[in-house]
Amino acid sequence: MTDRKEKKVKADEGRQAQPPEVPENEMAQTSLVMTDELNELKAQLEKAQCQAAEYKDGWQRSRAEFDNYRKRMERDNALVYQNAVGNIVKRYLPVMDDLQRALQARPVDLAWASGIELIYRKLQSILDSEGIQRIEAEGQPFDPNFHEAIGQEHSDELPSGYVVSVVQNGYILGDKVIRPAMVRVSE
C-alpha cells in the first residue's frame, strides 16, 4: 500500500513540474492586465510621493514659522526686560547724581564721607551689572541722540560743536538712551 501511494505522489509531482500550456491569446491578455496593473501601481506611487513631498513641505514651513515665532518672542521678552530695567533705573539716576555731587563737595577728614563713597560705588556696580553705561560726552562731538545741550560756552581747546562740559551724566542700556547727557557745547 505504501508503494502505491509513493508512486501516485511521484506521478503527481511529475505532472505539476511541467507548466500547463497556455494559448498565445491568453498570454497576451495576461500581459496587458499586468501592464495595466503596473501602470496603476506606478500612478499610485507617484501620487503617494507627491503627497509625501507636500506633507514634508508643510512640515518644514510649520517648523520655520515656529522658529521665527520663538525668536520673535525671545526678542520681545528681551525688549520688555530692557524697558523695565530702564524705567526702574531712570528713577534712581537722580540719587546717583546727588551722591556724585556730595562726593565732589565732601570734606576730607570726616568718616561718613567714606560711607557715601562706598554707597555710590555699590550703586554704580549695580548699574554696571545690569549693562547700564554712562555716556562719555566731554570732548566728544555733540550728538542730539545722546546729548541734550543746555547752553554754549567759548572754548579755545575745542572746535565748534563739541561738548565742553557735562552738567548731568547720561546713561544708555544697550542701544537705548535712558537719559541723555545734559551738556554745554562749544561755540
Contacts in CASP RR format, 6 or more apart in sequence:
PFRMAT RR
TARGET T0000
AUTHOR 0000-0000-0000
METHOD contacts of the structure
MODEL  1
MTDRKEKKVKADEGRQAQPPEVPENEMAQTSLVMTDELNELKAQLEKAQC
QAAEYKDGWQRSRAEFDNYRKRMERDNALVYQNAVGNIVKRYLPVMDDLQ
RALQARPVDLAWASGIELIYRKLQSILDSEGIQRIEAEGQPFDPNFHEAI
GQEHSDELPSGYVVSVVQNGYILGDKVIRPAMVRVSE
22 30 0 8 1.000
82 173 0 8 1.000
82 174 0 8 1.000
82 176 0 8 1.000
83 176 0 8 1.000
85 130 0 8 1.000
85 132 0 8 1.000
85 173 0 8 1.000
86 132 0 8 1.000
86 173 0 8 1.000
86 176 0 8 1.000
86 178 0 8 1.000
89 127 0 8 1.000
89 130 0 8 1.000
89 132 0 8 1.000
89 171 0 8 1.000
89 173 0 8 1.000
89 178 0 8 1.000
90 178 0 8 1.000
90 179 0 8 1.000
92 123 0 8 1.000
93 170 0 8 1.000
93 171 0 8 1.000
93 178 0 8 1.000
93 179 0 8 1.000
95 123 0 8 1.000
96 120 0 8 1.000
96 123 0 8 1.000
96 124 0 8 1.000
96 127 0 8 1.000
96 169 0 8 1.000
97 168 0 8 1.000
97 169 0 8 1.000
99 116 0 8 1.000
99 119 0 8 1.000
99 120 0 8 1.000
99 123 0 8 1.000
100 120 0 8 1.000
100 169 0 8 1.000
102 116 0 8 1.000
103 113 0 8 1.000
103 116 0 8 1.000
103 117 0 8 1.000
103 120 0 8 1.000
106 113 0 8 1.000
106 116 0 8 1.000
106 117 0 8 1.000
107 113 0 8 1.000
127 171 0 8 1.000
130 173 0 8 1.000
131 173 0 8 1.000
131 174 0 8 1.000
132 171 0 8 1.000
132 172 0 8 1.000
132 173 0 8 1.000
132 178 0 8 1.000
133 171 0 8 1.000
133 172 0 8 1.000
133 173 0 8 1.000
133 174 0 8 1.000
134 169 0 8 1.000
134 170 0 8 1.000
134 171 0 8 1.000
135 146 0 8 1.000
135 147 0 8 1.000
135 169 0 8 1.000
135 170 0 8 1.000
135 171 0 8 1.000
135 172 0 8 1.000
135 177 0 8 1.000
135 180 0 8 1.000
135 181 0 8 1.000
137 146 0 8 1.000
137 147 0 8 1.000
137 163 0 8 1.000
137 166 0 8 1.000
137 169 0 8 1.000
137 170 0 8 1.000
137 181 0 8 1.000
137 183 0 8 1.000
138 163 0 8 1.000
138 164 0 8 1.000
138 165 0 8 1.000
138 166 0 8 1.000
138 183 0 8 1.000
139 158 0 8 1.000
139 162 0 8 1.000
139 163 0 8 1.000
139 164 0 8 1.000
140 162 0 8 1.000
140 163 0 8 1.000
141 161 0 8 1.000
141 162 0 8 1.000
141 163 0 8 1.000
142 149 0 8 1.000
142 161 0 8 1.000
142 162 0 8 1.000
142 163 0 8 1.000
142 183 0 8 1.000
142 185 0 8 1.000
145 177 0 8 1.000
145 180 0 8 1.000
146 170 0 8 1.000
146 172 0 8 1.000
146 177 0 8 1.000
146 180 0 8 1.000
146 181 0 8 1.000
147 163 0 8 1.000
147 180 0 8 1.000
147 181 0 8 1.000
147 182 0 8 1.000
147 183 0 8 1.000
147 185 0 8 1.000
148 180 0 8 1.000
148 181 0 8 1.000
148 182 0 8 1.000
148 183 0 8 1.000
149 183 0 8 1.000
149 184 0 8 1.000
149 185 0 8 1.000
150 167 0 8 1.000
150 182 0 8 1.000
150 183 0 8 1.000
150 184 0 8 1.000
151 184 0 8 1.000
151 185 0 8 1.000
152 184 0 8 1.000
152 185 0 8 1.000
152 186 0 8 1.000
152 187 0 8 1.000
153 164 0 8 1.000
153 165 0 8 1.000
153 184 0 8 1.000
153 185 0 8 1.000
153 186 0 8 1.000
153 187 0 8 1.000
154 186 0 8 1.000
154 187 0 8 1.000
155 162 0 8 1.000
155 164 0 8 1.000
155 186 0 8 1.000
155 187 0 8 1.000
158 164 0 8 1.000
158 186 0 8 1.000
159 186 0 8 1.000
160 186 0 8 1.000
160 187 0 8 1.000
161 185 0 8 1.000
161 186 0 8 1.000
162 185 0 8 1.000
162 186 0 8 1.000
163 181 0 8 1.000
163 183 0 8 1.000
163 184 0 8 1.000
163 185 0 8 1.000
163 186 0 8 1.000
164 183 0 8 1.000
164 184 0 8 1.000
164 185 0 8 1.000
164 186 0 8 1.000
165 183 0 8 1.000
165 184 0 8 1.000
166 181 0 8 1.000
166 182 0 8 1.000
166 183 0 8 1.000
167 182 0 8 1.000
167 183 0 8 1.000
167 184 0 8 1.000
168 179 0 8 1.000
168 181 0 8 1.000
168 182 0 8 1.000
169 181 0 8 1.000
170 177 0 8 1.000
170 178 0 8 1.000
170 179 0 8 1.000
170 180 0 8 1.000
170 181 0 8 1.000
170 182 0 8 1.000
171 177 0 8 1.000
171 178 0 8 1.000
171 179 0 8 1.000
172 178 0 8 1.000
END
